[in-house]
Amino acid sequence: MELGDIIGKRIKAKREELGIKQKEFAERVGVSASAINQFEGGAKKPSPDVLTRIAEELGVSTDYLLGASEEKNLFFSESVAAAFRDFKNLSPADRKIILSNIEFLKSKVKRKEK
């Protein structure tokens, strides 16, 4: 199986698993619906930049899309993936607050484990 076929099958399978239509997915990724159709059909391979955006939208790694890994989910659960999607839309100041809270919670867990 060629690389374009592997990428295409994995994009399509994950997109369908998430219940996202091609047109909506194309808008999220920033490409045309016909480009997504060509990627999924193996006729065309996405550029590295587009492949990265596709992976982010699907919540998988680029390694998974390229066939270098069988680990499908980048995150532990869909709720964690959704939280990361929300996080990237926040302002830098809000991101800093959230990261500070995460660090605080991690230190609290470490103290509890001791």
NUKOLLO-220569 format. One line per field, with one value per residue (C-alpha): x, y, z; residue number from 1; residue in one letter. Coordinates in steps of 0.2 Angstrom, whole numbers, plus 5000, padded with zeros to 4 digits. Example, Ala and Ser with C-alpha at 12.3 -4.5 7.8 and 13.67 -1.06 7.14 Angstrom:
<nodes>
c1: 5062,5068 .
c2: 4978,4995 .
c3: 5039,5036 .
num: 1,2 .
residu: A,S .
</nodes>
This chain:
<nodes>
c1: 5000,5007,5009,4995,4983,4988,4986,4969,4962,4967,4960,4944,4941,4945,4934,4920,4922,4920,4905,4912,4907,4920,4915,4915,4932,4939,4934,4941,4958,4958,4958,4944,4932,4940,4957,4950,4942,4959,4968,4956,4956,4975,4976,4985,4996,4994,5009,5017,5008,4991,4995,4999,4982,4973,4981,4976,4958,4957,4966,4979,4997,5005,5014,4998,4992,5008,5007,5022,5012,4997,4992,4977,4972,4984,4974,4967,4949,4938,4935,4954,4955,4941,4950,4965,4955,4947,4964,4972,4958,4962,4972,4990,4985,4972,4983,4996,4982,4977,4995,4998,4983,4989,5006,4998,4987,5002,5012,4996,4995,5014,5012,4997,5007,5021 .
c2: 5000,5017,5031,5042,5027,5025,5043,5044,5029,5035,5052,5046,5033,5045,5059,5047,5041,5058,5061,5076,5079,5082,5100,5105,5096,5105,5122,5117,5112,5127,5118,5114,5100,5093,5093,5082,5071,5069,5066,5052,5044,5043,5054,5068,5069,5084,5096,5094,5110,5103,5086,5094,5104,5088,5078,5092,5093,5074,5073,5060,5061,5064,5048,5039,5047,5042,5024,5026,5022,5012,5023,5032,5044,5058,5061,5049,5054,5065,5077,5079,5082,5095,5104,5105,5112,5125,5129,5134,5147,5156,5172,5170,5177,5164,5150,5156,5155,5138,5132,5139,5129,5113,5115,5119,5103,5092,5098,5094,5076,5074,5079,5067,5053,5055 .
c3: 5000,4995,5008,5000,5002,5020,5024,5015,5023,5040,5038,5031,5045,5059,5051,5049,5067,5073,5062,5053,5035,5022,5018,5037,5039,5024,5032,5049,5041,5029,5012,4999,5000,4984,4992,5007,4994,4985,5001,5007,4990,4990,4974,4982,4998,5010,5013,5030,5036,5030,5037,5054,5054,5049,5063,5075,5070,5071,5088,5081,5078,5061,5064,5065,5049,5040,5046,5057,5073,5077,5091,5085,5099,5103,5119,5132,5129,5118,5132,5134,5115,5116,5130,5120,5105,5116,5124,5107,5105,5121,5123,5129,5146,5148,5143,5156,5169,5164,5163,5181,5187,5179,5188,5204,5203,5197,5213,5224,5217,5219,5238,5240,5233,5246 .
num: 1,2,3,4,5,6,7,8,9,10,11,12,13,14,15,16,17,18,19,20,21,22,23,24,25,26,27,28,29,30,31,32,33,34,35,36,37,38,39,40,41,42,43,44,45,46,47,48,49,50,51,52,53,54,55,56,57,58,59,60,61,62,63,64,65,66,67,68,69,70,71,72,73,74,75,76,77,78,79,80,81,82,83,84,85,86,87,88,89,90,91,92,93,94,95,96,97,98,99,100,101,102,103,104,105,106,107,108,109,110,111,112,113,114 .
residu: M,E,L,G,D,I,I,G,K,R,I,K,A,K,R,E,E,L,G,I,K,Q,K,E,F,A,E,R,V,G,V,S,A,S,A,I,N,Q,F,E,G,G,A,K,K,P,S,P,D,V,L,T,R,I,A,E,E,L,G,V,S,T,D,Y,L,L,G,A,S,E,E,K,N,L,F,F,S,E,S,V,A,A,A,F,R,D,F,K,N,L,S,P,A,D,R,K,I,I,L,S,N,I,E,F,L,K,S,K,V,K,R,K,E,K .
</nodes>
